[in-house]
Amino acid sequence: MKIICTKIKPIYSIVALTFLSIALAIIVSFTNAGTLYFGYSYRLVPIYSVETSEKKVALTFDAAWGSDKTEKIVKILKDAGVGGTFFLVGFWIEANEDKVKMISDAGLDIGKHSSTHPKMSTLSAEKMNDELSSSMKLITNITGKKVSFFRPPFGDYNDTLINVASNLGLKTIQWDVDTLDWKGISAGEILARVKQSTKNGSIILCHNNSDHILEALPLMIEYLKSEGYKMVKISELVYSDSYVIDGNGLQKQK
């Protein structure tokens, strides 16, 4: 949508802006991805967090390289009685079918993280579809369960990617709490980042093979429990229908 204005009276400007706001509101209400208006265009936005009055958050783990800590992560979650979600890359799945089944059998959510971990926004729609559908089939063949969530590698996305994911029945999930565990920071530093940013409906980003995740995870769980937070799977946090996503990626129930 492009609006070109010449010299018009203030009252006409107000009317034009009013109609523009209404039009954009209608666009947002009929899409499952949020929209932002920037001058002459709008873009789609994934889910970064969820608006909720409940004190619940989602612990998530991206898995692309390395797997030796995965079983221990699952055990920590299970022993603590909390949920979690793993986003798996295709080549990781192929090399770790036993761990994929273990995660599923533990009752945790599994989402896709692409097939080869590329910078998705640089791909054609056809290539995006291949990246998502192939990894989806791998997960379903192992677990027998439908895949409903997708996290873009590097958090990189564009409108085309979100539309491709949506057409495959996938909600695109980002995060609003980045532990930066992949940088090799200490367990205490990871915990500090969780303390600083977590709120109701937060999605917390971790990695399955980061240097100090096994030390940090129990500390995170202990802190979140002490603050009254329930740690749930993505499927238990996000709304499945009748929702909108605002410009900050906050998913809201209609």
Legacy VTK file of the C-alpha trace (Angstrom):
# vtk DataFile Version 3.0
C-alpha trace
ASCII
DATASET POLYDATA
POINTS 254 float
0.000 0.000 0.000
1.506 3.366 -1.036
0.032 6.747 -0.268
1.302 9.844 -2.079
0.271 13.111 -0.522
0.556 16.556 -2.067
-0.663 19.716 -0.384
-3.842 18.791 1.431
-5.578 20.393 4.323
-4.866 19.037 7.830
-8.384 17.650 8.148
-7.902 15.515 5.024
-4.589 14.275 6.406
-6.317 13.168 9.578
-9.044 11.395 7.641
-6.472 9.657 5.433
-4.471 8.507 8.436
-7.626 7.252 10.129
-8.579 5.133 7.131
-4.981 3.889 6.884
-5.021 2.804 10.538
-8.308 0.965 10.051
-6.974 -0.808 6.959
-3.847 -1.934 8.764
-5.870 -3.137 11.743
-7.929 -5.271 9.386
-4.753 -6.700 7.835
-3.380 -7.619 11.267
-6.647 -9.200 12.429
-6.751 -11.599 9.505
-3.188 -12.905 9.640
-1.433 -15.235 12.054
1.765 -13.227 11.801
2.108 -9.711 13.128
2.519 -6.748 10.805
4.491 -3.549 11.115
3.940 -0.473 8.972
7.100 1.252 7.759
6.287 4.158 5.494
4.859 2.426 2.448
4.899 -1.271 3.352
4.304 -3.794 6.098
6.190 -6.908 7.212
5.306 -10.110 9.007
6.559 -10.866 12.505
7.035 -14.264 14.239
6.081 -15.042 17.847
8.697 -13.707 20.260
6.630 -13.999 23.445
3.047 -14.484 24.592
0.722 -12.132 26.436
-0.636 -14.026 29.445
-1.641 -13.305 33.022
-0.272 -16.708 34.020
3.262 -17.023 35.315
4.470 -19.443 32.694
7.441 -19.463 30.338
8.961 -21.818 27.758
12.482 -23.246 27.911
13.706 -23.967 24.375
16.838 -25.679 23.060
18.221 -25.385 19.531
20.119 -28.454 18.333
22.413 -28.292 15.333
25.955 -29.302 16.309
26.813 -31.717 19.077
24.521 -34.017 21.017
26.373 -35.446 24.013
24.570 -33.218 26.541
21.065 -33.765 25.179
20.203 -36.820 27.264
21.286 -35.058 30.461
19.203 -31.978 29.564
16.143 -34.182 29.126
16.843 -35.856 32.482
17.180 -32.492 34.237
13.850 -31.349 32.813
12.147 -34.632 33.678
13.533 -34.752 37.232
12.413 -31.158 37.799
8.959 -31.868 36.400
9.120 -29.066 33.835
8.463 -28.862 30.112
10.782 -27.985 27.276
10.942 -27.688 23.506
13.748 -28.742 21.162
14.201 -27.231 17.700
16.144 -29.737 15.602
18.142 -29.363 12.379
17.753 -32.060 9.745
21.361 -33.263 9.705
21.291 -33.452 13.536
18.148 -35.572 13.358
19.722 -37.967 10.872
22.746 -38.439 13.124
20.747 -38.743 16.354
17.523 -40.623 15.675
17.718 -42.293 19.088
17.882 -38.930 20.834
14.990 -37.558 18.782
12.865 -40.496 19.942
14.080 -40.023 23.512
13.024 -36.365 23.498
9.626 -37.288 22.093
9.125 -40.194 24.502
9.878 -37.841 27.398
6.798 -35.853 26.404
8.720 -32.789 25.254
7.901 -30.738 22.166
9.977 -31.045 19.013
10.026 -28.289 16.420
12.043 -27.911 13.260
15.113 -25.726 12.856
15.502 -26.220 9.073
17.257 -29.055 7.301
20.761 -27.634 6.739
20.807 -24.495 8.969
21.088 -21.902 6.177
20.393 -18.169 6.270
16.773 -18.648 5.280
16.030 -15.142 3.991
18.500 -15.683 1.145
16.591 -18.687 -0.214
13.794 -18.867 -2.739
10.335 -19.847 -1.544
10.848 -23.268 -3.134
14.126 -23.828 -1.274
12.526 -22.644 1.980
9.746 -25.158 1.497
12.298 -27.923 0.902
14.222 -26.988 4.059
11.092 -27.143 6.184
9.179 -30.039 4.672
12.176 -32.389 4.590
13.038 -31.887 8.269
9.350 -32.144 9.163
9.167 -35.584 7.530
12.280 -36.732 9.381
10.795 -35.824 12.756
7.378 -37.304 12.005
8.884 -40.549 10.701
10.775 -41.017 13.970
8.195 -39.788 16.480
4.911 -40.398 14.678
3.880 -36.900 15.735
2.933 -33.828 13.754
5.361 -30.914 13.809
3.750 -27.546 14.520
6.609 -25.144 15.262
9.612 -23.752 13.418
12.527 -21.596 14.519
14.634 -19.944 11.804
18.399 -20.514 12.016
20.167 -17.407 13.353
16.704 -15.925 13.985
16.816 -14.795 10.349
13.512 -14.463 8.499
11.478 -12.479 5.987
7.841 -12.344 4.889
8.306 -15.173 2.400
9.651 -17.529 5.054
6.815 -16.864 7.484
4.273 -17.416 4.710
5.948 -20.659 3.598
6.001 -21.914 7.190
2.366 -20.951 7.693
1.348 -22.804 4.525
2.966 -25.917 6.014
0.955 -25.483 9.212
3.869 -24.114 11.208
4.024 -21.247 13.675
7.336 -19.397 13.482
8.860 -19.064 16.959
11.608 -16.694 18.067
12.532 -15.712 21.637
12.572 -12.708 23.961
15.157 -14.043 26.434
18.528 -14.883 24.892
20.821 -16.697 27.328
23.793 -16.292 24.963
24.899 -19.704 26.223
26.497 -20.417 22.831
29.122 -17.770 23.580
30.626 -19.928 26.299
29.627 -17.610 29.142
29.452 -19.025 32.662
26.394 -20.619 34.264
26.112 -17.597 36.537
26.104 -15.201 33.585
23.457 -17.288 31.828
21.302 -17.186 34.967
21.767 -13.416 35.247
20.391 -12.934 31.732
17.346 -15.046 32.594
16.776 -13.043 35.775
17.078 -9.772 33.892
14.636 -10.419 31.061
12.101 -13.129 31.950
8.446 -12.184 32.318
5.070 -13.871 31.915
4.939 -15.546 28.506
8.682 -15.402 27.827
10.379 -17.777 25.407
13.900 -18.554 26.614
16.579 -19.499 24.078
19.207 -22.100 24.987
21.298 -24.558 22.991
21.581 -28.279 23.583
25.356 -28.440 23.454
26.566 -25.090 24.804
29.539 -25.162 27.154
27.761 -24.591 30.457
24.144 -25.535 29.802
24.267 -28.504 32.181
25.399 -26.253 35.024
23.114 -23.386 34.100
19.863 -25.268 33.504
19.301 -26.395 37.130
20.035 -22.848 38.304
17.542 -21.430 35.817
14.864 -23.911 36.844
15.439 -23.271 40.542
15.221 -19.496 40.041
12.119 -19.634 37.841
10.351 -21.900 40.319
11.263 -19.586 43.193
9.659 -16.727 41.261
6.479 -18.746 40.776
6.989 -19.499 37.086
5.749 -22.697 35.502
7.990 -23.969 32.710
5.889 -25.365 29.866
6.259 -26.598 26.311
5.753 -24.169 23.414
2.506 -25.982 22.619
1.292 -25.115 26.116
2.343 -21.472 25.886
1.323 -20.141 22.475
-2.282 -19.704 21.371
-3.327 -22.098 18.629
-6.087 -19.919 17.157
-7.970 -16.631 17.550
-4.854 -14.561 18.091
-2.918 -11.618 16.722
0.783 -10.758 16.902
1.800 -7.168 17.492
4.805 -5.346 16.040
7.051 -6.555 18.865
6.198 -10.196 18.234
3.892 -10.430 21.245
1.160 -12.990 20.572
-2.192 -11.916 22.015
-5.481 -13.742 22.334
-8.317 -11.988 20.511
LINES 1 255
254 0 1 2 3 4 5 6 7 8 9 10 11 12 13 14 15 16 17 18 19 20 21 22 23 24 25 26 27 28 29 30 31 32 33 34 35 36 37 38 39 40 41 42 43 44 45 46 47 48 49 50 51 52 53 54 55 56 57 58 59 60 61 62 63 64 65 66 67 68 69 70 71 72 73 74 75 76 77 78 79 80 81 82 83 84 85 86 87 88 89 90 91 92 93 94 95 96 97 98 99 100 101 102 103 104 105 106 107 108 109 110 111 112 113 114 115 116 117 118 119 120 121 122 123 124 125 126 127 128 129 130 131 132 133 134 135 136 137 138 139 140 141 142 143 144 145 146 147 148 149 150 151 152 153 154 155 156 157 158 159 160 161 162 163 164 165 166 167 168 169 170 171 172 173 174 175 176 177 178 179 180 181 182 183 184 185 186 187 188 189 190 191 192 193 194 195 196 197 198 199 200 201 202 203 204 205 206 207 208 209 210 211 212 213 214 215 216 217 218 219 220 221 222 223 224 225 226 227 228 229 230 231 232 233 234 235 236 237 238 239 240 241 242 243 244 245 246 247 248 249 250 251 252 253
